[in-house]
């Protein structure tokens, strides 16, 4: 019986998360490089929590195709990563870090479902925390928010930050009003040491209710509720390059009595 010998560059791995990076060398066709990582360690690296490659990689190797177990040859690495070549030496650690920094994470179906579920739960909780039913002044539970967003065909995007998606969801819910809903107010304090640069009349109009106090050295403190959409304008009106004036957020989500 004939024996089929596998090439010595073939390494078989299972149960991994794959990070892929496509590189076009100066001469030749585009090449794809992959590294096999522990599922729970990739984000730790990207967030600066973990830096030890031994803790991140399942095996310290660079592949063309992890699923087929085909490792990248040294000649291909030299062509595609000349910046990490010194003489005949290939700095594989720097190449791996380049792939981790710039590559895309290839999620399995199970990983994708898990990430979508977690992301969806975060968005629902943020929307619930930042909005109220104006009729009874109570927050909606995430389950009600979920049903309303489902009716509106709101889709969670894995590549977008949670904060942006939650704000988009709030905007959609308020616009469509399939349930009575509005944003909670913000409680802020504006500390004004240099009043010459501040339009106090305009600032006053941005507060729903306010308390004005005269502090030491003629410092004015304005405390009160604002609509969250007015926060950036308040910040622009009050602050300055010398940082003499400041805006403090005391509560992100206040339910009015």
C-alpha positions in Angstrom: 0.0 0.0 0.0 1.3 3.4 -0.9 2.1 5.8 1.9 1.2 9.4 1.5 3.7 11.7 3.2 2.4 15.1 4.3 4.7 18.1 3.7 6.6 19.1 6.9 5.0 22.6 6.7 1.6 21.1 7.4 0.4 21.5 11.0 -3.2 20.6 11.9 -5.0 22.6 14.6 -8.6 22.6 15.9 -10.7 24.8 18.2 -9.0 28.1 17.5 -9.8 31.7 16.6 -8.0 32.7 13.4 -6.6 36.2 12.7 -6.1 36.9 9.0 -4.0 39.5 7.2 -3.7 39.9 3.4 -0.4 41.3 2.2 0.7 42.3 -1.4 4.5 42.0 -1.8 6.4 44.4 -4.1 6.6 41.6 -6.7 4.1 38.8 -6.9 0.5 38.0 -5.9 -1.4 39.0 -2.8 -0.7 36.5 0.1 -2.9 35.7 3.1 -1.3 35.0 6.5 -3.1 33.5 9.5 -2.3 32.9 13.1 -4.1 30.5 15.5 -5.1 32.1 18.8 -6.9 31.2 21.9 -10.4 32.5 21.6 -10.5 34.5 24.8 -7.1 36.1 24.4 -7.3 38.1 21.2 -9.4 41.0 22.6 -7.2 40.9 25.7 -4.2 41.6 23.4 -6.0 44.4 21.5 -7.1 46.0 24.8 -3.6 45.9 26.2 -4.5 43.4 28.9 -2.3 40.6 27.6 1.0 41.0 25.7 2.7 37.6 26.1 2.4 35.8 22.7 2.7 32.4 24.4 -0.6 33.2 26.2 -2.3 34.3 23.0 -1.1 31.8 20.3 -2.1 28.2 20.3 1.1 27.6 18.4 4.0 30.0 17.6 3.6 29.7 13.8 2.5 31.8 10.9 0.1 30.0 8.4 -1.2 30.5 4.9 -4.2 28.4 6.0 -4.9 27.3 9.6 -7.8 25.1 8.8 -5.7 23.1 6.3 -2.7 23.3 8.6 -0.4 24.9 5.9 2.4 27.0 7.4 3.9 30.0 5.5 7.3 29.4 4.1 10.3 31.6 5.0 10.7 32.8 1.4 7.1 34.1 1.4 7.5 35.8 4.8 10.7 37.5 3.4 8.8 38.8 0.3 5.8 40.1 2.2 7.4 41.4 5.4 10.8 42.9 4.3 10.6 45.4 7.2 11.0 42.6 9.7 14.0 40.9 8.0 17.6 41.4 9.2 20.1 39.7 6.9 18.8 36.1 6.7 17.0 36.4 10.0 13.2 36.6 10.1 11.7 38.3 13.1 8.5 36.2 13.4 7.5 37.8 16.6 7.1 41.2 14.9 5.3 39.6 12.0 2.8 38.0 14.4 2.3 41.2 16.2 1.7 42.9 12.8 -1.0 40.3 12.0 -2.6 40.8 15.4 -2.6 44.5 15.1 -3.9 44.8 11.5 -5.6 41.5 10.8 -9.2 40.5 10.9 -10.6 38.0 13.4 -12.4 35.1 11.7 -15.2 34.1 14.0 -16.9 30.7 14.0 -20.7 30.6 13.8 -20.8 29.8 17.5 -18.4 32.7 18.4 -20.4 35.1 16.2 -23.7 34.1 17.8 -22.2 34.5 21.3 -20.7 38.0 20.4 -23.9 39.1 18.9 -25.9 38.0 21.9 -23.5 39.9 24.3 -23.5 43.0 22.1 -27.3 43.0 21.8 -27.7 42.7 25.6 -25.3 45.6 26.2 -27.2 47.8 23.7 -30.6 46.9 25.2 -29.3 47.7 28.7 -27.9 51.0 27.6 -31.2 52.0 25.9 -33.2 50.9 29.0 -30.9 53.0 31.2 -31.1 56.1 29.1 -34.8 56.2 28.3 -38.1 56.3 30.1 -41.8 56.0 29.5 -43.0 59.6 29.7 -46.5 58.6 30.9 -45.4 56.8 34.1 -41.8 58.1 34.4 -40.5 54.5 34.6 -37.8 52.8 32.6 -38.7 50.0 30.2 -37.1 46.6 30.9 -34.7 45.4 28.1 -37.2 42.8 27.0 -39.7 45.5 26.0 -36.9 47.5 24.2 -36.0 44.3 22.4 -39.5 43.7 21.1 -39.9 47.3 19.9 -36.5 47.2 18.1 -37.4 43.9 16.5 -40.6 45.4 15.1 -38.5 48.3 13.7 -36.0 45.8 12.1 -33.1 47.2 14.1 -30.0 45.1 13.4 -27.0 44.8 15.6 -23.6 45.4 13.9 -20.6 43.5 15.2 -18.2 46.1 13.8 -19.8 49.2 15.4 -19.2 50.4 19.0 -22.0 49.7 21.5 -22.5 53.4 22.4 -23.1 54.4 18.8 -25.6 51.6 18.2 -27.4 52.3 21.4 -27.8 56.0 20.4 -29.0 54.9 17.0 -31.5 52.6 18.6 -32.8 55.4 20.9 -33.1 57.8 18.0 -35.1 55.2 16.0 -37.4 54.4 19.0 -38.1 58.1 19.7 -38.7 58.8 16.0 -41.2 55.9 15.5 -42.9 56.0 18.9 -44.3 52.5 18.7 -44.0 52.7 22.4 -44.2 56.0 24.4 -40.5 56.8 25.0 -38.1 59.7 25.5 -34.6 60.2 26.7 -33.7 60.7 30.3 -32.2 64.1 31.2 -28.6 64.7 32.2 -27.7 66.4 35.5 -24.6 68.6 35.0 -22.7 71.4 36.7 -21.1 74.2 34.7 -18.2 75.9 36.6 -17.5 79.3 35.1 -14.4 81.1 36.3 -14.0 83.3 33.1 -17.5 84.6 32.2 -16.2 86.9 29.5 -16.1 84.0 26.9 -19.5 82.5 27.9 -22.9 83.5 26.4 -24.8 83.2 29.7 -28.2 83.9 28.1 -27.7 81.1 25.6 -26.4 78.8 28.3 -29.4 79.5 30.5 -31.8 78.5 27.7 -30.1 75.1 27.4 -31.0 74.2 31.0 -34.4 72.8 31.7 -34.1 73.8 35.3 -31.1 75.2 37.1 -29.6 76.5 40.3 -27.1 79.3 40.0 -24.6 79.9 42.8 -21.8 82.5 43.2 -18.6 80.9 44.4 -15.2 82.1 45.6 -13.5 84.6 43.3 -16.7 85.4 41.5 -16.9 81.8 40.1 -20.4 81.0 38.9 -21.7 77.4 39.3 -24.8 76.5 37.2 -26.3 73.1 38.2 -29.3 71.6 36.5 -30.9 69.3 34.0 -30.3 69.4 30.3 -31.4 67.3 27.3 -28.5 65.0 26.4 -28.5 66.4 22.8 -27.6 69.8 24.2 -24.5 68.6 26.1 -22.0 69.3 23.3 -23.3 72.9 22.9 -23.0 73.4 26.6 -19.5 72.1 26.5 -18.6 74.4 23.6 -20.2 77.4 25.3 -18.5 76.9 28.7 -15.0 75.5 28.2 -12.0 77.2 26.8 -8.4 76.5 26.0 -7.1 77.7 29.4 -9.5 75.2 31.1 -10.7 77.8 33.5 -14.2 76.8 32.9 -15.4 73.2 33.2 -18.5 71.1 32.8 -19.1 68.2 35.2 -21.6 65.4 34.5 -23.2 64.5 37.8 -25.7 61.9 36.5 -26.1 60.6 32.9 -29.7 59.4 33.3 -32.1 61.4 35.5 -35.8 60.6 35.7 -37.7 63.8 36.2 -40.2 63.9 39.0 
